[in-house]
Amino acid sequence: MAAVTNVNDRVNYLRSEVWQRMSDCIRVARYYEYRAAQYRRWHNTIRFLLYLSATSGIATFVEEVLPPFYSIISGVFLAIFITIDFVMNMGRKADAARTLSAVCGILQTEWESLWSDINLGRVTNEEVDVKMKELSRFESLMTQAADLSETAIDDEINKKCHYEVIDYLRSRYGAE
């Protein structure tokens, strides 16, 4: 009887571990989807401000529409916005976040497939272990490749995604 309990404990552990990783993957996919949109908005705002600074400077210089000090002010703003664009690199961050979101979407499908296989008894514990290691390795490689390590986690978005995942899992799996 003890062997059955150990087997059951192992099955429960694997189910719990797959569930946790699957829900975390879903949360991360949503998180980076939101972050990509946020980075893209910031990037577009900076670009728009660059455009305004450049055109007002040109208008002042060429057309003499505005007083001369506007040319100096627009030049200063232009330098500031170029520096911000260069330092913050929101375009690259948006692309990296979008890539991570897509990769996590693929991983979500794999985790959900593994979850289904476990529930239907189509895989052994050893097969689950192998698949979990494979998915974890892939997830780690992709996260390192995207390199958003210098970016702070946005707790507000993270919390929002956490609750969205809970709602998703409840609707999809009837989980509480």
Protein Blocks (a to p, Z undefined) as FASTA:
>chain_A
ZZmmmmmmmmmmmmmmmmmmmmmmmmmmmmmmmmmmmmmmmmmmmmmmmmmmmmmmmmmm
mnomacfklmmmmmmmmmmmmmmmmmnommmmmmmmmmmmmmmmmmmmmmmmmmmmmmno
pacfklmmmmmmmmmmmmmmmmmmnopmlpccdfklmmmmmmmmmmmmmmmnopZZ
